[in-house]
Amino acid sequence: MPYDPPPELAGLSLSQIAEQVAQRKLPPVETWSPETETESLMRIAADGTWFHDGGVIKREGMVRAFAGLLTADGSGQHWLVTPYEKSRIEVEDAAFIAVDAVERDGSVAFRLNTDELVVAGPHHPIIARGDTDRPRLYLAVRRGCEARLNRSTYEQLAEIALAQGDDWTLTSGGETFSLLPKPEST
């Protein structure tokens, strides 16, 4: 079956983005409770490249399929889950990379490196980590997995935040998110 990627974010309204999000059908991983745990021999590099047994997974459709099975537990361990087994997968930074962002009607939508669209809000918060000299922004995607914003998407988000005010926060989906990491308490 041919794959049709979603249209570019820049040309979509918020309702069209929401329609694209709703059309994405994911496996019901949350309902599966496999007893068998294995090692997948897979790794997601910090730049979003997927590897299996040391070699790059070059088929984008395969990466999208695996991404739909991905979860992360409370300890940060990532898993590929099927009804029969869950396999550990090494994730160097974040499971996904946010590669584009656009603000529409009070919400900010992101495109991930897997062509998924995610709208920031209460269920998909924007998280600032690092420090003021080297902040890193992430977006909660699903099932404990996050997307790290690449440099150009970070810049897009900064422009959106500055258009909304000068306090380095932005509002999306009725929630306000800071783009500045919170100082660590001593």
Sequence and secondary structure as in RCSB ss.txt:
>XXXX:A:sequence
MPYDPPPELAGLSLSQIAEQVAQRKLPPVETWSPETETESLMRIAADGTWFHDGGVIKREGMVRAFAGLLTADGS
GQHWLVTPYEKSRIEVEDAAFIAVDAVERDGSVAFRLNTDELVVAGPHHPIIARGDTDRPRLYLAVRRGCEARLN
RSTYEQLAEIALAQGDDWTLTSGGETFSLLPKPEST
>XXXX:A:secstr
        GGG  HHHHHHHHHH     GGG    EEEEEEEEE TTS EEETTEE   HHHHHHHHTTEEE TT
S EEEE SSEEEEEEESS SEEEEEEEEETTEEEEEETTS EEE BTTB EEEEE SSSEEEEEEEETTEEEEE 
HHHHHHHHHHHHHH SSSEEEETTEEEESS      
